[in-house]
Amino acid sequence: MKLFGLLTVLLLLLAPALCAQQHTYPRINRFADVTGTAGSSQGTVAASYVHNWHLGKKRKWEAGVGLRWTTYFGTKTDFITAPARLARSTTTPFLIVFAGQETANWDTLTVQRPLINSVNFSVNFGYNFTPKWSAGFNIDVIGFSFGRRGSGILTSNGSTRNEPNAKPYGFNVLLTGDNDYGSLNSEYFIKYRINTRWGIKAVYEYYFAEYQTTNIKQTAPDGTMVSRFRNKVNTLGLGVSYHFNN
């Protein structure tokens, strides 16, 4: 998030010069893009199709919907207790983002070679500073996941148990913060249009990756059984876009 804040400040400083140029934007912006990101022992590759509508008097704002495939992969990755009622001090939508983390309730599922393919519908927002420069945000809303089943180790209060069949959680839905279920992608980006068709972008990506156990479960402090475990992935990357209309 610090990187996003720095990029936001930079764009605000450049905005007066960038916005000095006048341009008439089309009513619709349709494009496909491919993005690759990397972090510590993990990364993602994503492909998406987006249909945005330009908004406002000068049509510099845009918003729309899309479909995105994200492949997440890693090595010896830790996933912590996912249910919001255990992971956070409050489950109130939106406010949960600022809630305290209840680390005493966390167990850790270490997956040796996680691989998740998530297919989700997304919502997309952007602002065009000039015909060349734009920035925006997008987030997955609902979809499904599948991927590699494999061995994992569940650690609770210093003791460990083997899970031979950990697997990606199958259903994805955006409910804000730790209320979410499944694997969901979101990104902040800055894009440069090379020409009317092609563009490149720099990306900060925030990805919820979720695995579940099959044979063993966490016994939560309230006595309930937990099989969902989440890894919050922060990565940086680059992408390339192809625009179908000028």
Accessible surface in RSA format (square Angstrom, percent):
REM  Atomic radii and reference values for relative SASA: ProtOr
REM  Chains: A
REM  Algorithm: Lee & Richards
REM  Probe-radius: 1.40
REM  Slices: 20
REM RES _ NUM      All-atoms   Total-Side   Main-Chain    Non-polar    All polar
REM                ABS   REL    ABS   REL    ABS   REL    ABS   REL    ABS   REL
RES MET A   1   129.63  67.1 104.63  69.2  25.00  59.5  95.00  80.8  34.64  45.9
RES LYS A   2   193.96  94.6 177.76 109.1  16.20  38.6 128.49 115.7  65.47  69.7
RES LEU A   3    60.27  33.6  53.54  38.3   6.73  16.9  57.55  40.4   2.73   7.3
RES PHE A   4    62.46  31.2  62.46  38.7   0.00   0.0  62.46  37.9   0.00   0.0
RES GLY A   5    32.20  39.7   0.00   N/A  32.20  39.7  31.83  87.3   0.37   0.8
RES LEU A   6   117.88  65.6 111.74  79.9   6.14  15.4 115.52  81.1   2.36   6.3
RES LEU A   7    38.38  21.4  38.37  27.4   0.01   0.0  38.38  27.0   0.00   0.0
RES THR A   8    49.94  35.5  48.30  49.0   1.64   3.9  46.85  62.9   3.09   4.7
RES VAL A   9    81.96  53.9  81.80  74.1   0.16   0.4  81.93  71.2   0.03   0.1
RES LEU A  10    84.51  47.1  83.03  59.4   1.48   3.7  84.26  59.2   0.25   0.7
RES LEU A  11    23.77  13.2  23.67  16.9   0.09   0.2  23.77  16.7   0.00   0.0
RES LEU A  12   122.56  68.3 111.18  79.5  11.39  28.6 111.57  78.4  10.99  29.6
RES LEU A  13   132.47  73.8 109.84  78.6  22.63  56.9 112.76  79.2  19.70  53.0
RES LEU A  14    81.49  45.4  80.73  57.8   0.76   1.9  81.49  57.2   0.00   0.0
RES ALA A  15    20.26  18.6  20.10  31.0   0.16   0.4  20.26  28.5   0.00   0.0
RES PRO A  16    99.99  72.9  78.84  71.9  21.15  76.9  89.94  74.3  10.04  62.4
RES ALA A  17    74.34  68.3  55.90  86.3  18.43  41.9  65.15  91.7   9.19  24.3
RES LEU A  18    28.25  15.7  27.75  19.9   0.50   1.3  28.25  19.8   0.00   0.0
RES CYS A  19    37.80  28.6  31.09  34.7   6.71  15.8  21.05  53.3  16.75  18.1
RES ALA A  20    74.27  68.3  45.18  69.7  29.09  66.2  56.37  79.4  17.91  47.4
RES GLN A  21   102.09  57.1  93.81  68.6   8.27  19.7  35.53  75.6  66.56  50.5
RES GLN A  22   128.62  71.9  98.55  72.0  30.07  71.6  61.15 130.2  67.47  51.2
RES HIS A  23    81.77  44.7  63.06  43.8  18.71  47.9  42.89  44.2  38.88  45.2
RES THR A  24   114.06  81.1  94.99  96.3  19.07  45.4  61.64  82.8  52.41  79.2
RES TYR A  25    11.40   5.3  10.48   6.0   0.92   2.4  10.34   7.8   1.06   1.3
RES PRO A  26    48.40  35.3  37.31  34.0  11.09  40.3  47.86  39.5   0.54   3.3
RES ARG A  27   165.76  69.6 160.65  81.9   5.10  12.2  57.78  79.0 107.98  65.4
RES ILE A  28    61.28  34.9  60.20  44.8   1.09   2.6  60.20  43.3   1.09   3.0
RES ASN A  29    13.15   9.1  13.05  12.6   0.10   0.2   2.45   5.9  10.70  10.3
RES ARG A  30    77.58  32.6  77.58  39.5   0.00   0.0  10.77  14.7  66.81  40.5
RES PHE A  31    12.53   6.3  12.53   7.8   0.00   0.0  12.53   7.6   0.00   0.0
RES ALA A  32    33.45  30.8  31.89  49.2   1.55   3.5  32.03  45.1   1.42   3.8
RES ASP A  33    10.75   7.5   7.18   7.1   3.58   8.5   2.14   5.0   8.62   8.6
RES VAL A  34    79.32  52.2  77.23  69.9   2.09   5.0  77.23  67.1   2.09   5.7
RES THR A  35     3.62   2.6   2.64   2.7   0.99   2.4   1.57   2.1   2.05   3.1
RES GLY A  36    33.79  41.7   0.00   N/A  33.79  41.7  23.76  65.2  10.03  22.5
RES THR A  37     9.70   6.9   0.16   0.2   9.54  22.7   2.96   4.0   6.75  10.2
RES ALA A  38    70.34  64.7  59.47  91.8  10.87  24.7  59.62  84.0  10.72  28.4
RES GLY A  39    34.06  42.0   0.00   N/A  34.06  42.0  16.76  46.0  17.31  38.8
RES SER A  40    98.52  83.3  75.38 100.6  23.15  53.3  51.66 110.0  46.87  65.7
RES SER A  41    76.50  64.6  49.14  65.6  27.36  63.0  31.92  68.0  44.58  62.5
RES GLN A  42    36.01  20.1  26.68  19.5   9.33  22.2   4.04   8.6  31.97  24.2
RES GLY A  43     1.00   1.2   0.00   N/A   1.00   1.2   1.00   2.8   0.00   0.0
RES THR A  44     1.23   0.9   0.44   0.4   0.79   1.9   0.00   0.0   1.23   1.9
RES VAL A  45    74.41  49.0  73.39  66.4   1.02   2.5  73.39  63.8   1.02   2.8
RES ALA A  46     6.04   5.6   4.86   7.5   1.18   2.7   5.80   8.2   0.23   0.6
RES ALA A  47    47.28  43.5  43.18  66.6   4.10   9.3  43.61  61.4   3.68   9.7
RES SER A  48    17.95  15.2   8.76  11.7   9.19  21.2   7.88  16.8  10.07  14.1
RES TYR A  49    90.39  42.2  89.33  50.8   1.06   2.8  77.71  58.4  12.68  15.6
RES VAL A  50     6.31   4.2   6.31   5.7   0.00   0.0   6.31   5.5   0.00   0.0
RES HIS A  51    43.48  23.8  43.48  30.2   0.00   0.0  32.03  33.0  11.45  13.3
RES ASN A  52     5.42   3.7   5.42   5.2   0.00   0.0   0.00   0.0   5.42   5.2
RES TRP A  53   116.02  46.6 116.02  56.2   0.00   0.0  98.28  52.4  17.74  28.8
RES HIS A  54    19.29  10.5   5.38   3.7  13.91  35.6   1.78   1.8  17.51  20.4
RES LEU A  55    88.75  49.4  85.45  61.1   3.30   8.3  88.70  62.3   0.05   0.1
RES GLY A  56    54.97  67.8   0.00   N/A  54.97  67.8  33.86  92.9  21.12  47.3
RES LYS A  57   206.43 100.7 161.58  99.1  44.85 106.8 115.93 104.4  90.49  96.4
RES LYS A  58   115.62  56.4 103.68  63.6  11.94  28.4  70.64  63.6  44.98  47.9
RES ARG A  59    58.24  24.5  57.90  29.5   0.35   0.8   7.93  10.8  50.31  30.5
RES LYS A  60    16.02   7.8  14.83   9.1   1.19   2.8   9.83   8.9   6.19   6.6
RES TRP A  61   152.26  61.1 152.26  73.7   0.00   0.0 128.88  68.7  23.38  37.9
RES GLU A  62    13.98   8.0  10.74   8.1   3.25   7.7   3.27   6.3  10.71   8.7
RES ALA A  63    23.24  21.4  21.24  32.8   2.00   4.5  21.47  30.2   1.76   4.7
RES GLY A  64    11.13  13.7   0.00   N/A  11.13  13.7   5.96  16.4   5.17  11.6
RES VAL A  65    82.09  54.0  81.45  73.7   0.64   1.5  81.45  70.8   0.64   1.7
RES GLY A  66     6.93   8.5   0.00   N/A   6.93   8.5   6.16  16.9   0.77   1.7
RES LEU A  67    83.31  46.4  79.66  57.0   3.65   9.2  79.66  55.9   3.65   9.8
RES ARG A  68    10.86   4.6  10.14   5.2   0.72   1.7   2.89   3.9   7.97   4.8
RES TRP A  69   114.94  46.1 113.08  54.7   1.86   4.4 107.32  57.2   7.62  12.4
RES THR A  70     0.34   0.2   0.34   0.3   0.00   0.0   0.00   0.0   0.34   0.5
RES THR A  71    31.54  22.4  31.54  32.0   0.00   0.0  22.52  30.3   9.02  13.6
RES TYR A  72     0.00   0.0   0.00   0.0   0.00   0.0   0.00   0.0   0.00   0.0
RES PHE A  73    86.61  43.3  86.61  53.6   0.00   0.0  86.61  52.5   0.00   0.0
RES GLY A  74    10.93  13.5   0.00   N/A  10.93  13.5   2.93   8.0   8.00  17.9
RES THR A  75    80.28  57.1  76.45  77.5   3.83   9.1  45.86  61.6  34.42  52.0
RES LYS A  76   144.99  70.7 125.99  77.3  19.00  45.2  68.76  61.9  76.24  81.2
RES THR A  77    12.47   8.9   8.31   8.4   4.16   9.9  10.97  14.7   1.50   2.3
RES ASP A  78    78.04  54.7  67.88  67.6  10.16  24.0  17.63  41.5  60.42  60.3
RES PHE A  79     0.00   0.0   0.00   0.0   0.00   0.0   0.00   0.0   0.00   0.0
RES ILE A  80    40.60  23.1  40.60  30.2   0.00   0.0  40.60  29.2   0.00   0.0
RES THR A  81     1.62   1.2   0.00   0.0   1.62   3.9   0.00   0.0   1.62   2.5
RES ALA A  82     0.23   0.2   0.00   0.0   0.23   0.5   0.23   0.3   0.00   0.0
RES PRO A  83    18.11  13.2  16.07  14.6   2.04   7.4  18.11  15.0   0.00   0.0
RES ALA A  84    10.07   9.3   4.91   7.6   5.15  11.7   4.91   6.9   5.15  13.7
RES ARG A  85   117.95  49.5  93.48  47.7  24.47  58.3  63.74  87.1  54.21  32.9
RES LEU A  86     8.79   4.9   8.79   6.3   0.00   0.0   8.79   6.2   0.00   0.0
RES ALA A  87     1.35   1.2   1.32   2.0   0.03   0.1   1.32   1.9   0.03   0.1
RES ARG A  88    33.10  13.9  28.54  14.6   4.56  10.8   0.47   0.6  32.63  19.8
RES SER A  89    68.60  58.0  32.41  43.3  36.19  83.4  28.39  60.5  40.21  56.3
RES THR A  90    49.08  34.9  42.05  42.6   7.03  16.8  37.23  50.0  11.85  17.9
RES THR A  91    60.32  42.9  52.17  52.9   8.15  19.4  18.18  24.4  42.14  63.7
RES THR A  92    62.02  44.1  56.77  57.6   5.25  12.5  35.82  48.1  26.21  39.6
RES PRO A  93    78.79  57.4  72.98  66.5   5.80  21.1  72.98  60.3   5.80  36.1
RES PHE A  94   145.06  72.6 142.67  88.4   2.39   6.2 143.53  87.0   1.53   4.4
RES LEU A  95   111.92  62.3 109.25  78.2   2.67   6.7 109.25  76.7   2.67   7.2
RES ILE A  96     0.70   0.4   0.23   0.2   0.47   1.1   0.23   0.2   0.47   1.3
RES VAL A  97    83.60  55.0  67.39  61.0  16.21  39.1  69.82  60.7  13.78  37.4
RES PHE A  98   173.68  86.9 140.12  86.8  33.57  87.3 147.01  89.1  26.68  76.3
RES ALA A  99    14.81  13.6   0.00   0.0  14.81  33.7   7.76  10.9   7.05  18.7
RES GLY A 100    39.99  49.3   0.00   N/A  39.99  49.3  34.17  93.8   5.82  13.0
RES GLN A 101   103.99  58.2  79.38  58.0  24.62  58.6  12.37  26.3  91.63  69.5
RES GLU A 102    65.52  37.6  62.41  47.2   3.11   7.4  11.82  22.9  53.70  43.8
RES THR A 103    85.99  61.2  73.12  74.1  12.87  30.7  42.14  56.6  43.85  66.3
RES ALA A 104   101.17  93.0  61.71  95.2  39.46  89.8  74.58 105.0  26.59  70.4
RES ASN A 105    29.88  20.6  27.78  26.8   2.10   5.1   1.94   4.7  27.94  27.0
RES TRP A 106    66.38  26.6  46.67  22.6  19.72  46.3  46.67  24.9  19.72  32.0
RES ASP A 107    11.84   8.3  10.24  10.2   1.60   3.8   1.60   3.8  10.24  10.2
RES THR A 108    36.70  26.1  36.62  37.1   0.08   0.2  13.09  17.6  23.61  35.7
RES LEU A 109     0.00   0.0   0.00   0.0   0.00   0.0   0.00   0.0   0.00   0.0
RES THR A 110    28.82  20.5  28.82  29.2   0.00   0.0  17.95  24.1  10.88  16.4
RES VAL A 111     2.46   1.6   2.46   2.2   0.00   0.0   2.46   2.1   0.00   0.0
RES GLN A 112    50.72  28.4  49.84  36.4   0.88   2.1  28.22  60.1  22.50  17.1
RES ARG A 113   144.80  60.8 140.04  71.4   4.76  11.3  51.53  70.4  93.27  56.5
RES PRO A 114     0.33   0.2   0.00   0.0   0.33   1.2   0.00   0.0   0.33   2.0
RES LEU A 115    44.14  24.6  44.14  31.6   0.00   0.0  44.14  31.0   0.00   0.0
RES ILE A 116     0.00   0.0   0.00   0.0   0.00   0.0   0.00   0.0   0.00   0.0
RES ASN A 117    21.47  14.8  21.47  20.7   0.00   0.0   0.00   0.0  21.47  20.7
RES SER A 118     0.30   0.2   0.07   0.1   0.22   0.5   0.00   0.0   0.30   0.4
RES VAL A 119    23.21  15.3  21.83  19.8   1.38   3.3  21.83  19.0   1.38   3.7
RES ASN A 120     1.09   0.8   0.34   0.3   0.75   1.8   0.75   1.8   0.34   0.3
RES PHE A 121   125.31  62.7 125.31  77.6   0.00   0.0 125.31  76.0   0.00   0.0
RES SER A 122     4.33   3.7   2.13   2.8   2.20   5.1   0.29   0.6   4.04   5.7
RES VAL A 123    47.86  31.5  47.86  43.3   0.00   0.0  47.86  41.6   0.00   0.0
RES ASN A 124     9.69   6.7   9.57   9.2   0.13   0.3   5.75  13.8   3.94   3.8
RES PHE A 125   104.51  52.3 101.80  63.1   2.71   7.1 102.26  62.0   2.25   6.4
RES GLY A 126     9.29  11.5   0.00   N/A   9.29  11.5   8.22  22.6   1.06   2.4
RES TYR A 127    47.54  22.2  47.16  26.8   0.38   1.0  25.03  18.8  22.51  27.7
RES ASN A 128    14.87  10.3  14.87  14.4   0.00   0.0   0.00   0.0  14.87  14.4
RES PHE A 129    20.64  10.3  20.64  12.8   0.00   0.0  20.64  12.5   0.00   0.0
RES THR A 130     3.60   2.6   2.23   2.3   1.37   3.3   1.68   2.3   1.91   2.9
RES PRO A 131    48.31  35.2  34.57  31.5  13.74  49.9  37.08  30.6  11.23  69.8
RES LYS A 132    84.86  41.4  84.16  51.6   0.70   1.7  64.03  57.6  20.83  22.2
RES TRP A 133   103.12  41.4 102.92  49.8   0.20   0.5  84.13  44.9  18.99  30.8
RES SER A 134    14.28  12.1  13.87  18.5   0.42   1.0   6.80  14.5   7.49  10.5
RES ALA A 135    14.54  13.4  12.42  19.2   2.12   4.8  12.75  17.9   1.80   4.8
RES GLY A 136    15.24  18.8   0.00   N/A  15.24  18.8  10.55  28.9   4.69  10.5
RES PHE A 137    57.80  28.9  57.28  35.5   0.52   1.3  57.28  34.7   0.52   1.5
RES ASN A 138    10.45   7.2  10.45  10.1   0.00   0.0   0.18   0.4  10.27   9.9
RES ILE A 139    37.15  21.1  37.15  27.7   0.00   0.0  37.15  26.8   0.00   0.0
RES ASP A 140     0.42   0.3   0.42   0.4   0.00   0.0   0.00   0.0   0.42   0.4
RES VAL A 141    47.62  31.3  47.62  43.1   0.00   0.0  47.62  41.4   0.00   0.0
RES ILE A 142    74.68  42.5  74.68  55.6   0.00   0.0  74.68  53.8   0.00   0.0
RES GLY A 143    15.18  18.7   0.00   N/A  15.18  18.7  12.51  34.3   2.67   6.0
RES PHE A 144   108.41  54.2 108.41  67.1   0.00   0.0 108.41  65.7   0.00   0.0
RES SER A 145     9.43   8.0   0.00   0.0   9.43  21.7   0.00   0.0   9.43  13.2
RES PHE A 146    94.26  47.2  89.31  55.3   4.95  12.9  94.26  57.1   0.00   0.0
RES GLY A 147    29.76  36.7   0.00   N/A  29.76  36.7   6.65  18.3  23.10  51.7
RES ARG A 148    78.74  33.1  69.76  35.6   8.98  21.4  30.47  41.6  48.27  29.3
RES ARG A 149   131.43  55.2 109.79  56.0  21.65  51.5  41.21  56.3  90.23  54.7
RES GLY A 150    24.53  30.2   0.00   N/A  24.53  30.2  23.97  65.8   0.56   1.3
RES SER A 151    61.27  51.8  54.50  72.7   6.77  15.6  36.42  77.6  24.84  34.8
RES GLY A 152     2.02   2.5   0.00   N/A   2.02   2.5   0.25   0.7   1.77   4.0
RES ILE A 153    63.92  36.4  63.92  47.6   0.00   0.0  63.92  46.0   0.00   0.0
RES LEU A 154     1.06   0.6   0.00   0.0   1.05   2.7   0.00   0.0   1.05   2.8
RES THR A 155    47.78  34.0  44.96  45.6   2.82   6.7  34.37  46.2  13.41  20.3
RES SER A 156    26.62  22.5  24.69  32.9   1.93   4.4  10.55  22.5  16.07  22.5
RES ASN A 157   159.61 110.1 111.25 107.5  48.36 116.4  40.95  98.6 118.66 114.7
RES GLY A 158    74.33  91.7   0.00   N/A  74.33  91.7  37.43 102.7  36.90  82.6
RES SER A 159    70.12  59.3  61.86  82.6   8.26  19.0  48.73 103.8  21.39  30.0
RES THR A 160    87.50  62.2  61.81  62.7  25.69  61.2  29.29  39.3  58.21  88.0
RES ARG A 161   103.94  43.6  97.52  49.7   6.43  15.3  57.79  79.0  46.16  28.0
RES ASN A 162   116.79  80.5 102.41  99.0  14.38  34.6  28.33  68.2  88.46  85.5
RES GLU A 163     0.35   0.2   0.00   0.0   0.35   0.8   0.14   0.3   0.20   0.2
RES PRO A 164    90.21  65.7  69.70  63.5  20.52  74.6  73.42  60.6  16.80 104.4
RES ASN A 165    41.32  28.5  41.32  39.9   0.00   0.0  11.94  28.7  29.38  28.4
RES ALA A 166     0.00   0.0   0.00   0.0   0.00   0.0   0.00   0.0   0.00   0.0
RES LYS A 167    56.36  27.5  56.36  34.6   0.00   0.0  14.93  13.4  41.44  44.1
RES PRO A 168    11.17   8.1   3.34   3.0   7.83  28.5   3.34   2.8   7.83  48.7
RES TYR A 169    44.44  20.7  44.44  25.3   0.00   0.0  14.97  11.2  29.48  36.3
RES GLY A 170    35.83  44.2   0.00   N/A  35.83  44.2  27.19  74.6   8.64  19.3
RES PHE A 171   101.05  50.6  99.32  61.5   1.73   4.5  99.94  60.6   1.11   3.2
RES ASN A 172     0.00   0.0   0.00   0.0   0.00   0.0   0.00   0.0   0.00   0.0
RES VAL A 173    26.55  17.5  26.55  24.0   0.00   0.0  26.55  23.1   0.00   0.0
RES LEU A 174    49.35  27.5  34.57  24.7  14.78  37.2  34.57  24.3  14.78  39.8
RES LEU A 175    81.74  45.5  72.38  51.8   9.37  23.5  77.76  54.6   3.99  10.7
RES THR A 176    24.14  17.2  20.78  21.1   3.37   8.0  24.14  32.4   0.00   0.0
RES GLY A 177    20.17  24.9   0.00   N/A  20.17  24.9  13.07  35.9   7.10  15.9
RES ASP A 178     6.70   4.7   4.61   4.6   2.09   4.9   0.00   0.0   6.70   6.7
RES ASN A 179    24.85  17.1  19.29  18.6   5.55  13.4  10.60  25.5  14.25  13.8
RES ASP A 180     7.44   5.2   7.34   7.3   0.10   0.2   0.00   0.0   7.44   7.4
RES TYR A 181    80.64  37.6  80.64  45.9   0.00   0.0  36.20  27.2  44.43  54.8
RES GLY A 182     0.00   0.0   0.00   N/A   0.00   0.0   0.00   0.0   0.00   0.0
RES SER A 183     0.00   0.0   0.00   0.0   0.00   0.0   0.00   0.0   0.00   0.0
RES LEU A 184     8.17   4.5   5.55   4.0   2.62   6.6   5.61   3.9   2.55   6.9
RES ASN A 185     0.72   0.5   0.18   0.2   0.54   1.3   0.54   1.3   0.18   0.2
RES SER A 186    10.22   8.6  10.22  13.6   0.00   0.0   2.38   5.1   7.83  11.0
RES GLU A 187     4.68   2.7   4.57   3.5   0.11   0.3   0.21   0.4   4.47   3.6
RES TYR A 188    43.71  20.4  43.26  24.6   0.45   1.2  16.22  12.2  27.49  33.9
RES PHE A 189    26.51  13.3  22.09  13.7   4.42  11.5  22.65  13.7   3.86  11.0
RES ILE A 190    24.41  13.9  21.43  16.0   2.98   7.2  21.43  15.4   2.98   8.1
RES LYS A 191     8.22   4.0   8.22   5.0   0.00   0.0   3.86   3.5   4.36   4.6
RES TYR A 192    75.03  35.0  74.30  42.3   0.73   1.9  40.81  30.7  34.22  42.2
RES ARG A 193    40.97  17.2  40.97  20.9   0.00   0.0   8.45  11.5  32.52  19.7
RES ILE A 194    86.39  49.2  73.49  54.8  12.90  31.1  73.75  53.1  12.64  34.3
RES ASN A 195    71.36  49.2  62.93  60.8   8.43  20.3  36.08  86.8  35.29  34.1
RES THR A 196    77.47  55.1  74.08  75.1   3.39   8.1  58.91  79.1  18.56  28.1
RES ARG A 197    84.27  35.4  84.27  43.0   0.00   0.0  22.46  30.7  61.81  37.5
RES TRP A 198   116.15  46.6 116.15  56.2   0.00   0.0  94.39  50.3  21.76  35.3
RES GLY A 199     0.00   0.0   0.00   N/A   0.00   0.0   0.00   0.0   0.00   0.0
RES ILE A 200    85.12  48.4  84.41  62.9   0.71   1.7  84.41  60.8   0.71   1.9
RES LYS A 201     9.08   4.4   4.66   2.9   4.42  10.5   4.04   3.6   5.04   5.4
RES ALA A 202    47.38  43.6  43.80  67.6   3.58   8.1  44.24  62.3   3.13   8.3
RES VAL A 203     6.23   4.1   0.00   0.0   6.23  15.0   1.90   1.7   4.33  11.7
RES TYR A 204    10.18   4.8   9.61   5.5   0.57   1.5   8.64   6.5   1.54   1.9
RES GLU A 205     0.29   0.2   0.29   0.2   0.00   0.0   0.01   0.0   0.29   0.2
RES TYR A 206    72.05  33.6  70.05  39.9   2.00   5.2  51.51  38.7  20.54  25.3
RES TYR A 207     0.00   0.0   0.00   0.0   0.00   0.0   0.00   0.0   0.00   0.0
RES PHE A 208    13.67   6.8  13.25   8.2   0.43   1.1  13.25   8.0   0.43   1.2
RES ALA A 209     0.00   0.0   0.00   0.0   0.00   0.0   0.00   0.0   0.00   0.0
RES GLU A 210     0.00   0.0   0.00   0.0   0.00   0.0   0.00   0.0   0.00   0.0
RES TYR A 211     0.71   0.3   0.71   0.4   0.00   0.0   0.10   0.1   0.61   0.7
RES GLN A 212    34.13  19.1  34.13  24.9   0.00   0.0   0.00   0.0  34.13  25.9
RES THR A 213     4.43   3.2   0.00   0.0   4.43  10.6   0.00   0.0   4.43   6.7
RES THR A 214    57.76  41.1  36.40  36.9  21.36  50.9  40.46  54.3  17.29  26.1
RES ASN A 215    90.79  62.6  56.44  54.5  34.35  82.7  20.35  49.0  70.44  68.1
RES ILE A 216    29.11  16.6  24.96  18.6   4.15  10.0  29.11  21.0   0.00   0.0
RES LYS A 217    77.44  37.8  73.16  44.9   4.29  10.2  40.91  36.8  36.53  38.9
RES GLN A 218     4.02   2.3   3.83   2.8   0.20   0.5   0.24   0.5   3.78   2.9
RES THR A 219    89.55  63.7  67.80  68.7  21.75  51.8  49.00  65.8  40.55  61.3
RES ALA A 220     3.54   3.3   0.00   0.0   3.54   8.1   0.00   0.0   3.54   9.4
RES PRO A 221    99.77  72.7  54.65  49.8  45.13 164.0  68.36  56.4  31.41 195.2
RES ASP A 222    88.34  61.9  49.99  49.8  38.35  90.7  46.84 110.2  41.50  41.4
RES GLY A 223    49.15  60.6   0.00   N/A  49.15  60.6  28.93  79.4  20.22  45.3
RES THR A 224    57.47  40.9  51.29  52.0   6.18  14.7  57.47  77.2   0.00   0.0
RES MET A 225   110.54  57.2  83.90  55.5  26.64  63.4  72.64  61.8  37.90  50.2
RES VAL A 226     3.72   2.4   1.03   0.9   2.69   6.5   3.72   3.2   0.00   0.0
RES SER A 227    24.41  20.6  20.61  27.5   3.80   8.8   1.59   3.4  22.82  32.0
RES ARG A 228    26.26  11.0  26.16  13.3   0.10   0.2  17.03  23.3   9.23   5.6
RES PHE A 229     0.00   0.0   0.00   0.0   0.00   0.0   0.00   0.0   0.00   0.0
RES ARG A 230     3.40   1.4   2.49   1.3   0.92   2.2   1.38   1.9   2.02   1.2
RES ASN A 231    16.24  11.2  14.55  14.1   1.69   4.1   1.69   4.1  14.55  14.1
RES LYS A 232    54.29  26.5  36.41  22.3  17.88  42.6  29.09  26.2  25.19  26.8
RES VAL A 233     0.14   0.1   0.00   0.0   0.14   0.3   0.14   0.1   0.00   0.0
RES ASN A 234    81.01  55.9  62.11  60.0  18.90  45.5  24.23  58.3  56.78  54.9
RES THR A 235     3.67   2.6   0.12   0.1   3.55   8.5   3.29   4.4   0.38   0.6
RES LEU A 236    94.35  52.5  87.81  62.8   6.55  16.5  88.01  61.8   6.34  17.1
RES GLY A 237    16.93  20.9   0.00   N/A  16.93  20.9  12.02  33.0   4.91  11.0
RES LEU A 238   132.10  73.6 124.93  89.4   7.17  18.0 125.04  87.8   7.07  19.0
RES GLY A 239     8.87  10.9   0.00   N/A   8.87  10.9   5.61  15.4   3.27   7.3
RES VAL A 240    63.90  42.1  62.29  56.4   1.61   3.9  62.29  54.1   1.61   4.4
RES SER A 241     0.40   0.3   0.00   0.0   0.40   0.9   0.40   0.8   0.00   0.0
RES TYR A 242    74.98  35.0  74.15  42.2   0.83   2.2  42.13  31.7  32.85  40.5
RES HIS A 243     1.56   0.9   1.56   1.1   0.00   0.0   1.47   1.5   0.09   0.1
RES PHE A 244    79.55  39.8  64.40  39.9  15.15  39.4  65.31  39.6  14.23  40.7
RES ASN A 245    33.92  23.4  28.73  27.8   5.20  12.5  28.89  69.5   5.03   4.9
RES ASN A 246   104.89  72.3  79.51  76.8  25.39  61.1  41.81 100.6  63.08  61.0
END  Absolute sums over single chains surface
CHAIN  1 A    12149.9      10220.1       1929.8       8209.2       3940.7
END  Absolute sums over all chains
TOTAL         12149.9      10220.1       1929.8       8209.2       3940.7
